[in-house]
């Protein structure tokens, strides 16, 4: 399944600001989504992945007909 991180969504603006403040690059976020330990947040239905020194909270949509998995980052946290 192909993975696509959507950086043009209106909710992503907050995540990009947090990344700049914390010195985390787009490649770091992509690597975290692929390799990090994932935990489902039951209250919000969002997924949080922990990787190295930070975590990424994101919403995930799967489109089976197009064989596509879209990621919408919400925020980035430093551990």
C-alpha positions in Angstrom: 0.0 0.0 0.0 1.3 3.4 -1.0 1.8 6.0 1.9 1.2 9.7 1.3 1.6 12.4 3.9 -0.7 15.3 3.1 1.1 18.5 4.0 -1.5 20.8 2.4 -4.4 20.1 4.8 -5.6 22.9 7.0 -4.9 21.0 10.2 -1.3 20.5 9.2 -0.4 24.1 9.7 -0.1 23.5 13.5 2.1 20.4 13.0 4.4 22.3 10.7 4.8 25.2 13.2 5.6 22.7 15.9 8.2 20.9 13.7 10.0 24.2 13.0 10.0 25.1 16.7 11.5 21.7 17.6 13.9 21.3 14.8 12.2 18.3 13.2 12.3 17.8 9.5 9.7 16.4 7.1 11.9 13.3 6.5 12.0 12.7 10.3 8.2 12.7 10.4 8.0 10.3 7.5 10.5 8.0 9.1 8.5 8.2 12.4 5.3 7.2 10.7 6.9 4.3 9.0 9.1 2.9 11.8 7.8 4.3 15.1 5.8 2.5 17.7 2.1 3.3 17.1 -0.5 3.8 19.8 -4.2 4.6 19.2 -5.7 7.4 21.2 -9.1 6.1 22.2 -10.7 9.5 23.0 -9.9 11.2 19.7 -9.4 8.2 17.3 -6.0 9.6 16.3 -2.8 7.6 16.1 0.4 8.6 17.9 3.7 7.2 16.9 6.8 7.4 19.1 10.2 7.6 17.4 13.6 8.6 18.7 13.2 11.9 20.7 9.7 12.9 19.5 6.2 11.7 18.8 3.8 12.5 15.9 0.0 12.6 16.3 -1.9 12.0 13.1 -5.1 11.0 11.5 -5.0 8.1 9.0 -7.3 7.4 6.1 -7.1 4.2 4.0 -8.5 4.1 0.5 -8.5 0.5 -0.5 -9.8 1.0 -4.0 -6.8 3.3 -4.9 -4.4 1.2 -2.7 -3.5 4.4 -0.8 -2.9 5.3 2.8 -3.1 9.1 3.6 -1.7 10.6 6.7 -2.8 14.0 8.1 -0.3 15.2 10.8 -2.0 17.0 13.7 0.9 17.9 16.0 4.5 17.0 16.9 5.7 16.5 20.5 9.1 16.3 22.0 9.6 13.5 24.6 
